Amino acid sequence: MNRNQEHHLKSIEETLVPLLRAKYIRGATEHDGDLLDMSAGQLIDEAISEAIDQMVYLITLKEKIVAASLKPGKDSPITPDERR
């Protein structure tokens, strides 16, 4: 990896680690249990549910970006082909 990539990775790690720690602790508190005690079936069901939530957020975000890009006087952040 080059110097820019190393810097980018370090920046991502510095952002991700505190977010990950806070999310893990919040999840443990909210679910009142130990993630390690969940069965494989429970884990996959929870992971699928989280993936569905993520897709809802991403589709909604894309719709907002497209809507913003269609407003007069705005530079489009995405190409017309991506507006599907």
Buried (B, 14 or more C-beta within 10 A) or exposed (E): EEEEEEEEEEEEEEEEEEEEEEEEEEEEEEEEEEEEEBEEEEEEEBEEEEEEEEEEEEEEEBEEBBEEBEEEEEEBEEEEEEBE
